[in-house]
Amino acid sequence: MVVGAKFCVGAADDDDVLRAVAIVGRPVARNYDDGQTLEVVRVASDGAKNACSMLYAAAARATFAMGFRRLITYTTASERGSSLRAVGFHVIAQRPARKGWDTPSRPRDNHPYRSVARQLWETVA
């Protein structure tokens, strides 16, 4: 299980074969961890048609049923976000590529780190 995970959802085909999964948890960024927001932190699919849209929709329904008011997720800037748009998410911010995680108060080895520009998406209850 992922640290901070609240729940997971999956999409199966007619033969009960799991084709896609999503993990929803507390937001990674502490500024969004306000007790009202959850984040889709991982989505994986084997390419099954509409599976990601189904997962995002199910994650939003479960999030709101649990009493949370907002669901967020990130995509890379090069991704179109069709599955997110299809279920009511919209872009609320563009985030530039990060130089790394190294800071004076928390030294890190940035050598294996590769950052990309990304988009922050949200849907609200």
C-alpha positions in Angstrom: 0.0 0.0 0.0 1.2 3.5 -0.7 1.8 5.8 2.3 -1.2 8.0 2.9 -3.5 5.9 0.7 -7.2 6.1 1.6 -8.6 3.7 -1.0 -8.0 2.0 -4.3 -10.4 1.3 -7.2 -10.1 -1.0 -10.2 -11.7 -1.7 -13.5 -12.3 -5.2 -14.7 -13.5 -6.5 -18.0 -16.5 -8.9 -18.6 -14.2 -11.9 -17.8 -13.3 -10.4 -14.4 -9.8 -9.6 -15.5 -8.4 -6.5 -13.8 -7.5 -4.0 -16.5 -6.7 -0.8 -14.6 -6.2 0.5 -11.1 -6.0 3.8 -9.2 -4.8 4.7 -5.8 -6.3 7.7 -3.9 -4.7 9.1 -0.8 -3.9 12.2 1.1 -2.4 14.9 -1.1 1.4 14.8 -1.4 1.8 18.6 -1.2 1.2 19.6 2.4 -0.6 22.8 1.3 -3.4 20.7 -0.2 -3.6 18.3 2.8 -6.4 20.3 4.4 -8.8 17.5 5.5 -11.1 18.3 2.6 -9.0 17.1 -0.3 -7.8 13.8 -1.6 -5.4 13.1 -4.5 -5.3 10.4 -7.2 -1.6 9.5 -6.7 -1.3 6.6 -9.2 -3.2 5.3 -12.2 -2.2 2.2 -14.2 -3.9 0.6 -17.1 -3.1 -2.0 -19.8 -4.8 0.3 -22.3 -8.4 -0.9 -22.0 -10.7 1.5 -23.6 -12.2 4.1 -21.2 -10.7 2.4 -18.2 -9.0 5.5 -16.9 -12.1 7.6 -17.3 -14.0 4.9 -15.3 -11.4 5.0 -12.6 -11.3 8.8 -12.2 -15.1 8.9 -12.1 -15.3 6.1 -9.5 -12.5 7.8 -7.4 -14.5 11.1 -7.5 -17.7 9.4 -6.4 -16.0 7.6 -3.6 -14.1 10.7 -2.5 -17.3 12.8 -2.3 -19.3 9.9 -0.6 -16.6 9.8 2.1 -17.3 13.5 2.8 -14.3 15.1 1.1 -15.0 18.1 -1.0 -12.2 18.1 -3.6 -10.1 15.6 -5.6 -6.9 16.5 -7.4 -4.3 14.8 -9.6 -1.4 15.7 -11.7 -0.5 14.9 -15.3 2.7 15.7 -17.3 2.3 18.8 -19.4 2.5 16.6 -22.5 -0.5 14.5 -21.6 -3.9 15.7 -23.0 -6.0 14.7 -20.0 -8.9 13.4 -22.1 -10.0 11.0 -19.3 -9.9 13.7 -16.7 -11.9 16.2 -18.9 -14.4 13.4 -19.7 -15.4 13.1 -16.0 -15.4 16.8 -15.0 -11.8 17.6 -13.9 -10.3 20.9 -15.1 -6.8 22.3 -15.0 -6.2 24.8 -12.2 -2.4 25.3 -12.4 0.6 24.7 -14.5 3.7 23.6 -12.6 7.2 24.0 -14.1 9.8 21.2 -14.0 11.4 21.2 -10.5 15.2 21.5 -10.2 15.3 18.7 -7.7 14.5 17.9 -4.1 17.8 19.1 -2.6 17.5 21.9 -0.1 19.9 23.2 2.6 17.7 21.8 5.3 17.1 18.5 3.6 20.1 17.4 1.4 19.2 15.0 -1.4 21.0 13.4 -4.3 19.4 14.8 -7.4 21.4 12.7 -9.8 18.7 10.1 -10.5 16.0 12.7 -10.4 14.2 13.7 -13.7 11.5 16.3 -13.5 9.0 17.4 -16.1 6.5 20.2 -16.3 3.0 19.1 -15.1 -0.6 20.2 -14.8 -2.7 20.2 -11.6 -6.3 19.1 -12.1 -9.3 19.2 -9.8 -12.9 18.3 -9.5 -15.1 19.5 -6.6 -18.3 18.2 -5.0 
